[in-house]
């Protein structure tokens, strides 16, 4: 899905209910540099309990995100356990084989988290500097290999909705497909952790 792409865009899909302050299930489309669809991601928590959890607990809640191909073939599953501190997103392929995780780390002045492999070993680190709060450089062994950035969606959109746009640039062509997949899911983690309205509140 991602091996031949140096740049992808992840666009959150708009839900009308968000205009009235109601948190609906998060849905995204993944596009290539030519705006062609590469996949779709959707939060799977549903029912009354899932609805109440979204309204009350924001990014602390338990939920799953499923990633599908444009043909609706399941590709990845990301599980977010309920946590008050140091949020975590555990990523598996569609058959349940664990690929790795995104783990938030303690930081005073910037947003910081690690990309881990299936054994919990740190593969890459991400830290957003205080003066560039919408930019998330990704480093491996002290060298930048990718960058995740949030793009301005427009004044009214930013003010009244959770519809966010992100770009992932894979600057190191040696990144394997698993690393690229984990960075895609890390982008969803960034959106839910730092830019969801309930998270900010």
C-alpha positions, -999 to +999 in steps of 0.1 A: +000+000+000+027+025+009+060+012-004+060+033-036+049+065-020+071+092-006+042+114+004+007+107+016-022+128+029-046+118+056-079+137+057-104+134+084-140+131+071-165+157+082-195+148+104-224+173+106-229+165+143-195+181+151-210+215+144-231+211+175-203+199+197-211+161+194-182+138+190-189+112+163-168+082+153-136+093+137-132+085+100-103+092+076-093+088+040-057+082+029-046+097-003-015+096-024+003+127-038-021+128-068-051+127-044-060+091-054-074+070-026-051+045-009-073+035+019-099+044+046-097+043+084-126+043+108-131+041+145-150+010+154-164+017+189-202+019+185-235+016+204-246+037+234-215+029+255-192+039+227-211+072+221-210+081+258-173+072+260-165+096+231-184+124+248-171+119+283-135+106+280-121+120+247-087+105+239-085+085+271-113+062+259-108+026+247-113+022+209-102+004+178-093+019+144-095-003+113-077+005+081-092-007+048-080-007+012-102+012-014-118-021-021-127-024+016-102-052+023-090-051+059-054-041+062-045-029+098-061-027+132-050-002+159-061-008+195-062+021+220-066+008+256-082+030+282-054+051+299-053+083+320-016+088+313+009+080+285-014+070+258-007+040+236-018+027+202-011-010+194-010-019+157-016-053+141-022-065+106-057-078+096-048-114+107-039-102+142-001-103+139+013-075+160+034-050+140+043-025+167+029+004+188+029+041+193+038+050+229+035+085+244+065+096+265+069+122+293+079+156+280+075+191+296+077+214+266+069+194+235+048+164+223+069+132+224+063+095+216+081+064+203+074+040+175+080+005+188+084-028+171+064-059+180+087-066+209+085-032+224+119-020+211+121+016+200+124+019+162+118+056+157+112+086+179+089+116+174+091+150+191+073+181+181+093+212+191+076+239+211+079+265+183+065+241+156+035+225+173+020+212+141+052+195+129+063+161+141+098+151+128+105+113+129+140+102+137+158+069+136+193+067+151+194+105+154+186+111+117+153+124+103+136+097+082+101+111+079+079+140+090+043+142+100+027+176+097-008+190+103-021+213+075-044+243+080-080+233+071-095+268+071-107+291+098-143+279+103-133+243+099-106+246+125-128+265+149-160+244+148-150+209+137-125+181+142-118+178+104-080+178+103-056+173+074-021+157+078+007+150+054+033+122+060+065+126+041+087+095+039+121+112+033+142+080+037+135+056+008+149+027+029+119+028+052+102-006+050+064-011+046+059-019+083+076+014+093+055+033+069+023+016+082+032+024+118+038+061+108+004+062+091-012+050+123+009+074+144-007+102+124-041+091+136-027+089+171-015+125+168-049+137+156-068+119+184-043+127+211-035+164+204-061+178+180-095+162+189-117+189+205-124+166+236-087+161+240-080+198+241-108+203+267 
